[in-house]
């Protein structure tokens, strides 16, 4: 597999032509031929939301302390969300995607703490 480039020459290895693609997944990150990270960050946010939802029984359980829930959140959800973020393109878009990731973290923490948007933001800044 080869990312499409301006060069139209076919790449052959042992007589076999390598297919040109515009994006592919490598080590869980989406690599784009333009270097854009939007597809990767969108996929990360979606995967983190799915992971959080899969752990709903834990978030609603009274058997776990809030500290334990936060540890589970950090190891299972936050790590999924932020994996590979150090390779996100440094541009105006990165600020947007970083703020999206931060907003999602805040939303999910509110759920763990059973807080609403009406509650003070200062509670989470501590």
C-alpha positions, 0 to 999 in steps of 0.5 A: 500500500502506498499513499498517493503522491504527485509522482504517477510512477507505479511502485513495483516490488518483486514485479507486483504493483503497489496500490495507491491509497489516500489514507490508511491505518498504521498502529491505530492512527489514520495516516492521510496523504495530505498530512491532515489529522482530522480523520484520526482525531475524529476517529479517536473521539468516536472510539473514546465515546464508545469505550466510555459507553461500554463501561456504563455499568461501572460509571453507574455502580455504587460499588466503586469509589469516584477515585477508582472510576477516575483511574478506570477513566484515565487508563481505559478512555483517556488513553484511547482518546489521546493515543498518537496525539503527539503526531497530530498536525501542528496547525489551526486544526490542532487547537480545534481538535485539542479543544474537542478532546478536552471538551469530551474529557470534561463531558465524561468526567461530569458524567462520572461525578454526576454533575451537569453543565449548570454546576460550576466549572471550578469543581473540575479544575481542582 
